[in-house]
């Protein structure tokens, strides 16, 4: 029988890497590597992985939503992400710059407090 403490530690260390999308020379993906689901990008030829949304925001898990939580739109220079307001589960679509940054609601405050997606 293996050491149960080692098994628990390995389970706690497990990271998810979900919904990979390639756009241009980068791979975009959702991961819980920071402790909550967030959006990351890394060059296809290797290099540093960059978190694209502020650390205090969490994206919904595509596994829970049953759909993608982001879509890279290279022609617009933006990424469409789905975010709720600190866990209220009222998912709203936001744009972030393709290089990352602060999300902006695509409809302003028109649907604030409502679940759109």
C-alpha positions as CSV (number, residue, x, y, z in Angstrom):
1,X,0.0,0.0,0.0
2,X,1.3,3.4,-0.9
3,X,1.7,6.3,1.5
4,X,-1.7,8.0,1.9
5,X,-0.1,11.4,2.6
6,X,1.8,11.2,-0.7
7,X,-1.4,10.3,-2.5
8,X,-3.2,13.3,-1.0
9,X,-0.3,15.6,-1.8
10,X,-0.2,14.5,-5.4
11,X,-4.0,15.0,-5.7
12,X,-3.7,18.5,-4.2
13,X,-0.9,19.3,-6.6
14,X,-2.9,18.3,-9.7
15,X,-3.5,21.2,-12.1
16,X,-6.1,21.4,-14.8
17,X,-5.2,22.6,-18.3
18,X,-8.5,23.0,-20.3
19,X,-9.9,24.3,-23.6
20,X,-6.6,24.8,-25.5
21,X,-6.9,27.2,-28.5
22,X,-4.2,28.2,-30.9
23,X,-4.2,31.6,-32.4
24,X,-1.2,33.0,-34.2
25,X,1.9,31.9,-32.5
26,X,0.3,31.3,-29.0
27,X,-1.5,28.6,-27.2
28,X,-4.3,29.9,-25.0
29,X,-5.8,27.8,-22.2
30,X,-7.8,27.8,-19.0
31,X,-6.0,26.4,-15.9
32,X,-6.4,26.3,-12.1
33,X,-2.6,26.7,-11.7
34,X,-3.1,29.8,-9.5
35,X,-5.7,28.3,-7.3
36,X,-8.7,29.3,-9.3
37,X,-9.6,29.0,-13.0
38,X,-7.9,31.7,-15.1
39,X,-6.8,32.3,-18.7
40,X,-3.2,31.9,-19.8
41,X,-1.2,32.1,-23.0
42,X,2.2,30.8,-23.9
43,X,4.2,30.9,-27.1
44,X,4.0,27.8,-29.3
45,X,7.7,27.5,-29.4
46,X,8.0,27.5,-25.6
47,X,8.7,30.3,-23.2
48,X,6.9,32.0,-20.3
49,X,3.3,31.3,-19.6
50,X,1.4,34.6,-18.9
51,X,-1.9,35.0,-17.0
52,X,-4.2,37.2,-19.1
53,X,-6.8,38.3,-16.6
54,X,-6.3,40.0,-13.2
55,X,-5.6,37.5,-10.4
56,X,-8.8,38.4,-8.5
57,X,-11.0,37.2,-11.3
58,X,-12.0,33.6,-11.9
59,X,-13.3,32.1,-15.1
60,X,-15.9,29.4,-14.9
61,X,-14.7,25.9,-15.6
62,X,-15.6,24.7,-19.1
63,X,-16.4,21.3,-17.5
64,X,-19.0,22.8,-15.2
65,X,-20.5,25.2,-17.8
66,X,-20.6,22.6,-20.6
67,X,-19.2,25.2,-22.9
68,X,-16.0,27.2,-23.6
69,X,-15.3,30.0,-21.2
70,X,-13.3,32.0,-23.8
71,X,-12.7,32.5,-27.5
72,X,-9.7,34.1,-29.0
73,X,-10.6,36.7,-31.7
74,X,-7.4,37.6,-33.4
75,X,-9.1,39.8,-36.1
76,X,-10.4,42.0,-33.3
77,X,-7.2,41.8,-31.2
78,X,-9.4,40.6,-28.3
79,X,-10.5,37.6,-26.3
80,X,-14.1,37.0,-25.4
81,X,-14.3,35.6,-21.8
82,X,-17.2,34.6,-19.6
83,X,-17.0,35.9,-16.1
84,X,-19.4,36.2,-13.2
85,X,-19.3,38.9,-10.5
86,X,-17.3,37.2,-7.7
87,X,-19.2,34.0,-7.6
88,X,-22.8,35.2,-8.2
89,X,-23.1,32.9,-11.2
90,X,-24.6,35.6,-13.4
91,X,-22.2,35.0,-16.3
92,X,-21.5,38.0,-18.5
93,X,-19.4,38.2,-21.7
94,X,-16.4,40.5,-21.5
95,X,-13.6,41.5,-23.9
96,X,-10.0,41.6,-22.9
97,X,-7.1,42.7,-25.1
98,X,-5.4,39.7,-26.7
99,X,-2.2,40.4,-24.8
100,X,-4.3,40.4,-21.5
101,X,-5.6,43.1,-19.2
102,X,-8.8,44.3,-17.5
103,X,-12.0,42.8,-18.8
104,X,-14.6,45.2,-20.2
105,X,-18.3,44.1,-20.4
106,X,-19.3,43.9,-24.0
107,X,-22.7,45.4,-23.3
108,X,-21.7,47.9,-20.6
109,X,-24.1,47.8,-17.6
110,X,-27.2,46.9,-19.8
111,X,-27.5,43.4,-18.3
112,X,-25.8,43.9,-14.9
113,X,-27.0,41.4,-12.3
114,X,-28.6,39.1,-14.9
115,X,-27.3,35.8,-16.2
116,X,-26.7,36.2,-20.0
117,X,-24.9,33.0,-20.7
